[in-house]
Amino acid sequence: MSSVDERGPRDRDTIERDLRVLAGVRDAYRERGATMPSFDQMDALLDELIAARGGGRHRREDDTSGARPSLWR
């Protein structure tokens, strides 16, 4: 799930599809009572979606949560 590859930035539909897949994964974890995966991947996809729309980031610049970018990017 890279925001930019050799063809350029991904389109909105692709990013939204990736978000739906991750939401499904989180639902499966919750149904099985497993430890939930981090929101980092979803955060990175939301940032990518906002950038595709020409906006800024969905998190504040002074975010001190310690979250790191997704390993899937």
Secondary structure in CASP SS format (residue, H / E / C, confidence):
PFRMAT SS
TARGET T0000
AUTHOR 0000-0000-0000
METHOD secondary structure of the structure
MODEL  1
M C 1.00
S C 1.00
S C 1.00
V E 1.00
D E 1.00
E C 1.00
R C 1.00
G E 1.00
P E 1.00
R C 1.00
D C 1.00
R H 1.00
D H 1.00
T H 1.00
I H 1.00
E H 1.00
R H 1.00
D H 1.00
L H 1.00
R H 1.00
V H 1.00
L H 1.00
A H 1.00
G H 1.00
V H 1.00
R H 1.00
D H 1.00
A H 1.00
Y H 1.00
R H 1.00
E H 1.00
R C 1.00
G C 1.00
A C 1.00
T C 1.00
M C 1.00
P C 1.00
S C 1.00
F C 1.00
D H 1.00
Q H 1.00
M H 1.00
D H 1.00
A H 1.00
L H 1.00
L H 1.00
D H 1.00
E H 1.00
L H 1.00
I H 1.00
A H 1.00
A H 1.00
R C 1.00
G C 1.00
G C 1.00
G C 1.00
R C 1.00
H C 1.00
R C 1.00
R C 1.00
E C 1.00
D C 1.00
D C 1.00
T C 1.00
S C 1.00
G C 1.00
A C 1.00
R C 1.00
P C 1.00
S C 1.00
L C 1.00
W C 1.00
R C 1.00
END
